Amino acid sequence: MDVQSISDLSDRRRRALFERDSGIGEIREDVQGIVETVHHDGDEALREFSRRFDGVELSDFDVTEAAAAAYESIDDEIREAIETAADNIRAFHERQVPEDWAVEPSEGRELGRKYYPLDSAGVYAPGGTAAYPSSVLMGVVPAKVAGVEHVAVATPPAEEINPVTMAAMHAAGADAVYQIGGAQAIAALAYGTESIDPVDVIVGPGNRWVTAAKAEVRGDVRIDMLAGPSEVLTLTDATADPEIVAAEVVAQAEHDPNAGVVAVTPDAAHAEAVADEIDRQAPEREREGIVREALANDASGVFLAGSMDAAVAFSEDYAPEHIFVHAANERDLLDRITNYGSAFVGEFTPVAAGDYASGTNHVLPTGGSAAIASGLSVDNFVRPATYQQLSEEGLETLRETITTLAEAEGLEAHAHSVETRFED
């Protein structure tokens, strides 16, 4: 790869880097048609779309029992890895469960907030070019930790759905598993069909058809985010091992030809060494073709900054899904950075740790939305509500304030609702 100086980037190149999107615009109309058809025709539409898009004939969408059987049939080593990852993810997300609270800011006035889990959730588990049992754990476990009573998983149908992915569904505690994929799966979860109950929230990564469908149903059902292709930005200096930095870039590149993979450093020799290492490692990877496409796209590159301050500024503008920080003062650097989905700090903290087993969630904002949004968490599955209780004395202290404002707004009945409580 060639090293590019940040100061020399053209306006077009900057737009490509900083104005990334999920690419759903050009398919929006087609997805609208799919969603509307499933909403209207239910199971019949799901079977037709499964024939058309997945090449399979489905008589039954429910494969919950098959997921339980897969859990028992997989190798003990894989089952143990799934359980270890699930335990770590569960422990991290248990720390996120919000607690009800109450305060008494003045005599006779109690205010509080209560949190209620949503009744149901749908988790999308991608299929396609790779199996993602880890994504199942990242979606189902937080929902169950939050207290969601019914969690359904949808995954694309196949002659044999990946057994490890199926086993992860069972291990995570999914209550129902359906073999449905793409935009039609999102529509089925959002609106329900004869065989599938609608849910309150839909989460999980997917291709642009899935993302476009989530955009279409948003408002009728809660969604987590509109995520696009995977991203990583490495922020390093000359103290970092170029081989490790390149490995992070290449690892993220194998996700998707449209993945954004960026290395930024203020050290010219280090930048060249990282670029050389990327070129050396790419041919060694099994998914070399995908890696090379990702490395070549306009959202990727190795960039030389004029200083570490400039490198940090570049990172803040890019707002990556994942950021790998490895430098002499890496914890200080982390304190200076705010726009990222999840940070991986230090030589022995690969992004893959968060992808699978450290415990943090890997469903994260992309396309620069990390500047304003956060990753999947227990928060996605709970609903807060406030309450208050006033005594007679408590209301008396607010009486004049309330009635004055109500009358100023022309809402006399509001004022009366207060005054009537003090009439003899």
N, C-alpha and C positions, 0 to 999 in steps of 0.2 A: 504494500500500500504506500501511496505517497503521503508525505507529511504536509499539511497545509497550515499556513500562518493565519491565526484568527484575524489579524489586522488586514490581511489581504483578501478576505472573503468578499465576494460580490453580493449585491442586494438579493439576487436570485438565490444564491447559495444560502444566505442567511434565512430567507423565507422558507426554503426547503428544510432547514434544520429546526427552526423555531415555530413554524406554523404547520406542524404535522397534524393529520387528522386520521380518523378511523376508516376513511374511504367508503362511507356508506351512501354518499349522495347519489352516485350513479345507479344504485340498485334499489333506492328507496321505493320507487313506484312498484317494482316487482314484489318487494317484500310486503307492501301494503295489500297487494292482491292475495298473497298467501295468507296473511293474518286474517283478512276479511273472510276468506273462504273457510278457514278452520273455525272461525267464530260462528259462521252460519251453518256449516255442514258437519262439524264435529268429527267423529271417528272416520266417516267416509272420506273426508278430505285428508286426514292423516294417512290413511291407507294409500290413497292416490299419490300423495306427495312422496311417500316412502317408495312406491314403485318407480316414480319418475326420477327422484334425486338419489335414492340409495340402492335402487335395483333389487329390492326385496319385497316379498309378499308377506304381509303381516296379518295374522288372524287374532293375535293377542298382543297387546302392548305391554302388559304387566310381566316383568321378569324378576320380581322381588325374590321368589324362591330360587331362581337361578343364581342370584347374587349370593344368597346364603350357601348354596352348594359350592360356588366358586371359592368362597372363603375356606371351606373345609378341604378343597381339592388342591389348592396351590401349595408350593413347597413351603416347608416350615420356616426356612430362612426368610422368604419373602413375607410370609404372614407376620413373623416377628418384627421385620422392618416396618411394615404397615402399622402394627400396634405401637411400636416405639414412637414413630412419627405422630400418630394420633394422640398418644399420651402427652407429648411435648406441645402439640398444638392446643390440646385441651387445657393444659396447665397455664399456658400463656393467655388464652382467651378467658379463662376463669377470673383473671385479674381485671378484666375489662367490664365485668358485670356491674352495672351501676347500682348503687344503694339508694333506697328511698330516704328522703331527708325532710326535716321540718325545722323551722325557726320561729321564734316569737320576738319580732322586732320591737314590739311595744306591748304594754299590758293589754290583754284581751284580744290579741290579734296573732293567730297562728297561720303560717303559710308553709306549704310544702310541695314536694314533687314526688310522684310515684311512677314506677316503671313497670310496664306490662309487656310480656312477650307477645309477639304476633301469633295468631293461631296456626298459620301454615306457611311453609316456604318451599320454593322450587329451586333446585340447584342444577345448573346445566353443566354436564361433564363432556368436554370435547372428545371427538373421535378423530378421524382423518389420518394425517401423516404420522401421528404419534399418539400413544395412549397416555392418559394423564390421571392415574390414581391419586396423585398428590392434590390435584385440583378438587377431587371429590372430598378429600379430607378437609381442605381449606374452606369448602362451602358448608358441608354438613355439620362438622364438629362445632363451629361457632353458633350455628342455629340451635343445636341441641343444648349447648351450654347456656344459651340465652333463655331456654325454656320453651322453645317452639314445640308444640304438641305433634304436628304432622309435617315431616320433611320428605318431599318427593324429589327424586333425581331423574333427569331425562338425559339419555345419551344416544347417539346415532345407532340405528340398527345395523346388524351385520350377520353373516352366517354364523359367526362366533364372536360375540363381543369380548374384548380383551378380558380374560379372567382375573387379572390383577386389579384392573379398574373395578370390576364387579365385586371383587372381594373387599376392596376399600370401601365401597358403598355400604356393605354389611357391617364392616368393622366400625365405621363412623357412626352407625346408628340410623341409617336411612329407613324410613317407614314404608316407602314405596319406591320402586324402580321401574321406569318405563323406557322401552326402546323406541325413542322418537328423537330425531335430530333436526338441526337447522332452525329456520324461522318458524316452521310449523310446530316445533316443540315449545318454543316461547309462547306462541299463540295458545296452544293447548293448556299450558300452565296458567296463562293469564285469564282465560275465559272458561276453561273447562270443556269437556266433551262428555259423551255418554259414558266413557270409561275412565275419565280423568277429572278429578275435582280441581277447581280453580284454587290458586294460592294467593296469599297476601303480598309476598315479595318474591322476586326472581333474582338470583345471583349467579355468578360464575362466568368464566371467560368463554369465548367462542370466536368463530370467524366473523367476517363483516356481515354475513347474512343474519347471524345470531344477534350481533350488535344492532343492526338496523331494525330487527324485530323488537328488541328491547326498547329502542327509541320510539317505535310505533305504539307499544302498549303502555308506555310510561304515562302515568296519570290515571289509568284504570287499575294499575298495580304498581307497587313500589319496585324499583330496580336498584342495583348497587351502583353501577356506573356504565358509561359507554366506552369500553376499553378498545384500543386498537392494537397494532402489533407490539410485540415485546421490545423493551428498551433497556440499555445499560449505558451509564457514563462512568468511566474510570477517571479519578482525579488523583494524580500521582506526581512524585518528584523523582530525582535521581537516586534516592535511597531505595526505591521499589525495584523489585526484580522484574525485568521486562518480560520474562517467560510467564510469570504469574499474571501480569497485566494483560498480556495477549491471550492467555487462556480464558480470562473473564470475557473478553471481547468475543472470542470465537464461540464460547459456550452459549452466549446469548444469541449469536448469529444463527445457530442451528435451529432455533425455534421456527423462523419464518423468513422467507425471502424479503419481506418488507420490514423486518426488525430494524430498529435504530440502535446502532452500536458505535459508541464514541469514546475515544481516549483523548484526554486533555492533560497537558503538562507544560510547565514553563521552562523545561530543560530540553534543548535541541538534541543533544546526543541521546538522551533517554527516549525522546519521541521517535527518532530514527530506529533505535533498538527495538522499541515496541512494534513499529511498523514491520520491521524485518521478521520479528518473531511471529506476527500474525500471518505473514506470507509463508513462513516455514510450517506453522501448525495447521493451517487450513487444509492442505492436501492430506493430512494424516487423519482427518475426521471422517467418520462413516457418512455423514450428511454433508459432504463437501460441496455439492452443488448448491444446496440451500445456503450454506455458509457464505459462499462466494457471491451469491446474489445479494445477500444482506449487506455484505461488506461494500458492494458496489453501489448501493442505492444512495440517494441524496441526503438521507437522514443519518448517514454513517460517515466515519472518517477518523483519522488521527490528526489532532490539532495542536499547534504550538502557540502557547500564550506568551505575551511579553513579560508576565510576572504571575506569581501565584494569585495576586488580587484579580488579575484579568481572567485567570483560569476559573476562579470562584464565580466571577461575574458571568462568564460563559455558562457555567453549570446552572446558575440561578435562572438564566434565560431559557436554557434547554429544559429545565424541570423534569429530570428523568424519572422513569418508573423505578429503576434501581440505580443506586450510586455506590461505587466501590472506591473507598478512600484509603490510600496507603501512602503515607509520607512521614517525614521526620516529626511533624507536629500534627498528626492526623486527628487527634481528639480536639485540638484547637480549631482545626479546619472544619470539623463537623459542627462545632458551635457557631460557625460563620455561615453555614448553609441551611436554608429552610425549605427550598423547593425540591422535594423528592418524595417518592412513594415509600421506599424503605432503604436504609443505609447499611452498608456492610463495611466495617472498619477494621483495617489491619490485615497483615499478611495471611493470617489463617482464618479469614472470614469470607469464603467464597459466596457468591450469590446463590449457588446451588444449596448451601446450607439452609437458607430461607425458603428456597423452592420446595424443599422436602421435609426437613426434620428439626430445625432449630426451635421452631414454635411460632414464629411470626407468620402472618398471612401473606401468601404470594399473589393474591388477587388485588392488583394495585392500579392506580390511575396512570394513564399513558397520554401521549400526544400533547404534553405540556400541562395537562390538567392537574398534575401533582402540585402546581402552584396554588390551587384553590380547593383541592379535594383530597381525601384520604383513602386508604385501602379498606378492604372488607374487614369487618370487625363485628363484635357482638352488637354494636350500635345499630347495625343494619336490621336487626331482628327484634328490636324492642321499640316500644312506643311510650314516650313520657307524657304524663298529664299532671297538671297542677291542681292543688286544692287549697282551701282557706276556711277558717272558722273564726268568727268574731263573736265576742261577748257583747252585751249591751254597752259596756264601757268602751270596748274597742271600736264599735261602730260610732259611738258618740264622738270620739276623737277625730273621726274622718267625716262626720256628718256634713259639716259646712263645706269642706273641700269637694265632696261628691256632688252635693246639690248645686253648688256654684258652677261647677264644670258642666253638669247635666243641663242646667238652664241656659248656659252660654251656647250649648250645642242645639238648643231648641227641643230638648227631649224632656219635657215636663213630667211625663209619667215615670221616668227614671228617678227624678228628684222625689216624686211622690212615694215611690217604693221605699225610699229611705225614711221620709218624714212620717209615714203611716205607722212606723214602728215606735214612734215616740208620742203618738196621740193618746190621750187619756181615754 
